[in-house]
Amino acid sequence: MTVKLSIGTAVYNLDESFLRKHIEGIVRQLNDETELLLIDDCSTNNSGEVCREYADKYDMVRYINMGKNGGLSAVRNRTISEAAGEWIFFADGDDLLSDHFVETALRFSDEPQDIIILERLKFIDEKQEEEPCTVTELTCLPEEAGRELSISCLCLDNTITKDLGLPARAFYHAAWGALYRKEYLVENDLLFPVGQKKAQDSVFNTMAYYYAKRIAYLPYVMYFYRNNPGGITQRYNPDLLEIYTMLNGHFEKCIEKLYPGDADVRKRFNNHRAILMLQDYMRLNVLHKDNPKSRDERKQDFLHFIEIEPYKTAIAEFDPKASGRWELSYGVSLARRKKFIEYGDEKYRIVSGVYRRIKKALS
């Protein structure tokens, strides 16, 4: 029987209970038309053994060891090459899929789409209760949607896609935010940037949505993202400047290839992506509680960062009205004046938090 769906789970040093819940939630849904690829990036804990256990027990489960630690992009690319299914779904091993994921995906597996955007919800301990999917027809997006989604992924600017009718739960920036037709990925040589340790999905999807001719939206929650306070998005990252330097290199290649000379795309990139990178650099590096550097050293890191492009131009030209992110205005104003002491004080955290709460209340 033809395999219609391959679920590729990225595994690396995961909490055993999280990994088992992830796998068990999938295997009870599998049938002859589906497979689960457990791709281990050379874990140093017992994650590999857990994966082997399930692969030995279930015919529809395959365990693949990368042989050499290559990072998440390498694992995603291995998923593409190994997948036997007509459709590919990229999952992270500490998150959960809907209890109705497989039956829902197979319901639409014969649709002539390149990409099908799904919905996701966050959870902390237990995912929300679900009802079976009652959707019988996909929402086909207009022809120009691919370009708009591509720019949104590149620039982290959701305002450009506001007319597509996609809710915030349709988190298309992430690889786990959609189903991808394998033939489409292979035909267009679409791969994740190997070696990139942050925002690999955005680079991949900038290209994937740009070339897609047929994109649809499934208004149903298919993925549950674990909001882990100790996860990588919250930890101190001493290498963030180097990571962002590589990331900007990938984004520059995307701009040069897809949007050469497009001043609007450049402006969007600076006003959204670059400013958010500044915010994360302060949050996950300079101001993080686990940063062991002295105040003077952190100040020098801050002053160095804000003189680097594209951040220097982004800070100078930031337009909060166009960005829609007024909570960033205070930090940007301090960066413009090179006020590190104020930038790092509690006032910045309070002001940013107030803006976020107001925005949430109004949304």
Secondary structure, 3 states (H helix, E strand, C coil): CCCCEEEEEEECCCCHHHHHHHHHHHHCCCCCCEEEEEEECCCCCCHHHHHHHHHHHCCCEEEEECCCCCCHHHHHHHHHHHCCCCEEEEEECCCEECCCHHHHHHHCCCCCCCEEEEEEEEECCCCCCCCCCCCCCCEECCCCHHHHHHHHHHHCCHHHHHHHCCCCCCCCCCHHHEEEEHHHHHHCCCCCCCCCCCCHHHHHHHHHHHHCCCEEEEEEEEEEEECCCCCCCCCCCCCHHHHHHHHHHHHHHHHHHHCCCCHHHHHHHHHHHHHHHHHHHHHHHHCCCCCCCCHHHHHHHHHHHCCCCCHHHHHHHCCHHHHCCHHHHHHHHHHHCCCHHHHCCHHHHHHHHHHHHHHHHHC
